[in-house]
Amino acid sequence: MTEFLVRRLIRDAQNTEDPSVREAYGRLAGIVGVVCNVLLFVGKFLLGTLTGSGQSGPIPGVGTDHPEAAGSGPHAVRLSAQIQGVL
């Protein structure tokens, strides 16, 4: 795939001593990297959305009286301390 893109998009690709050719290689590498990352993001986002991943709610397998389910803030700290027998 790389050879195909180089042949199609970089003029005089064999002349790597030429600064403009090296610049073209760098620009191509950057564009390909960004495009790949955008495609990965879109794919992961769609899969996560379609499967319902990341929806907020209780932690699976953890009761609401468990410290990890308490969240944060003064009530959560108090609840956590009560569960652990501190208060």
TISE-37765 format. One record per residue (C-alpha): x, y, z; residue number from 0; residue in three letters. Coordinates in nm, 3 decimals. Example, Ala and Ser with C-alpha at 12.3 -4.5 7.8 and 13.67 -1.06 7.14 Angstrom:
<atoms>
        c1        c2        c3     n   res
     1.230    -0.450     0.780     0   ALA
     1.367    -0.106     0.714     1   SER
</atoms>
This chain:
<atoms>
        c1        c2        c3     n   res
     0.000     0.000     0.000     0   MET
     0.285     0.237     0.085     1   THR
     0.457     0.180    -0.247     2   GLU
     0.131     0.242    -0.431     3   PHE
     0.074     0.573    -0.252     4   LEU
     0.434     0.684    -0.306     5   VAL
     0.423     0.600    -0.678     6   ARG
     0.091     0.780    -0.724     7   ARG
     0.146     1.088    -0.508     8   LEU
     0.519     1.173    -0.500     9   ILE
     0.692     1.294    -0.814    10   ARG
     1.049     1.169    -0.859    11   ASP
     1.014     0.956    -0.546    12   ALA
     1.353     0.790    -0.604    13   GLN
     1.539     1.120    -0.566    14   ASN
     1.541     1.129    -0.185    15   THR
     1.834     1.375    -0.185    16   GLU
     1.597     1.647    -0.306    17   ASP
     1.447     1.840    -0.009    18   PRO
     1.112     1.879    -0.186    19   SER
     1.087     1.501    -0.230    20   VAL
     1.168     1.443     0.138    21   ARG
     0.908     1.705     0.228    22   GLU
     0.653     1.523     0.012    23   ALA
     0.733     1.195     0.192    24   TYR
     0.683     1.365     0.529    25   GLY
     0.359     1.528     0.423    26   ARG
     0.227     1.196     0.288    27   LEU
     0.321     1.017     0.612    28   ALA
     0.144     1.282     0.819    29   GLY
    -0.171     1.275     0.610    30   ILE
    -0.184     0.893     0.614    31   VAL
    -0.139     0.897     0.994    32   GLY
    -0.422     1.146     1.046    33   VAL
    -0.655     0.959     0.810    34   VAL
    -0.585     0.627     0.985    35   CYS
    -0.651     0.780     1.327    36   ASN
    -0.976     0.939     1.209    37   VAL
    -1.091     0.605     1.066    38   LEU
    -1.002     0.429     1.391    39   LEU
    -1.193     0.689     1.591    40   PHE
    -1.501     0.662     1.371    41   VAL
    -1.495     0.281     1.385    42   GLY
    -1.453     0.270     1.763    43   LYS
    -1.717     0.538     1.815    44   PHE
    -1.970     0.356     1.597    45   LEU
    -1.904     0.021     1.763    46   LEU
    -1.928     0.174     2.108    47   GLY
    -2.249     0.353     2.020    48   THR
    -2.408     0.050     1.857    49   LEU
    -2.322    -0.181     2.150    50   THR
    -2.427     0.071     2.416    51   GLY
    -2.081     0.085     2.569    52   SER
    -2.007     0.370     2.807    53   GLY
    -2.360     0.430     2.929    54   GLN
    -2.360     0.556     3.284    55   SER
    -2.518     0.351     3.552    56   GLY
    -2.428     0.125     3.840    57   PRO
    -2.111    -0.075     3.821    58   ILE
    -2.203    -0.429     3.710    59   PRO
    -2.174    -0.677     3.997    60   GLY
    -2.137    -0.405     4.261    61   VAL
    -2.418    -0.319     4.498    62   GLY
    -2.506     0.044     4.569    63   THR
    -2.366     0.013     4.922    64   ASP
    -2.019    -0.071     4.788    65   HIS
    -1.757     0.210     4.814    66   PRO
    -1.682     0.196     4.441    67   GLU
    -2.048     0.264     4.363    68   ALA
    -2.068     0.557     4.605    69   ALA
    -1.911     0.812     4.372    70   GLY
    -1.740     1.110     4.530    71   SER
    -1.815     1.393     4.768    72   GLY
    -1.879     1.410     5.143    73   PRO
    -2.167     1.163     5.138    74   HIS
    -1.962     0.911     4.945    75   ALA
    -1.671     0.946     5.188    76   VAL
    -1.904     0.902     5.486    77   ARG
    -2.072     0.601     5.327    78   LEU
    -1.735     0.449     5.245    79   SER
    -1.615     0.505     5.603    80   ALA
    -1.934     0.351     5.743    81   GLN
    -1.897     0.044     5.524    82   ILE
    -1.540    -0.001     5.635    83   GLN
    -1.643     0.033     6.002    84   GLY
    -1.458     0.356     6.070    85   VAL
    -1.762     0.557     6.180    86   LEU
</atoms>
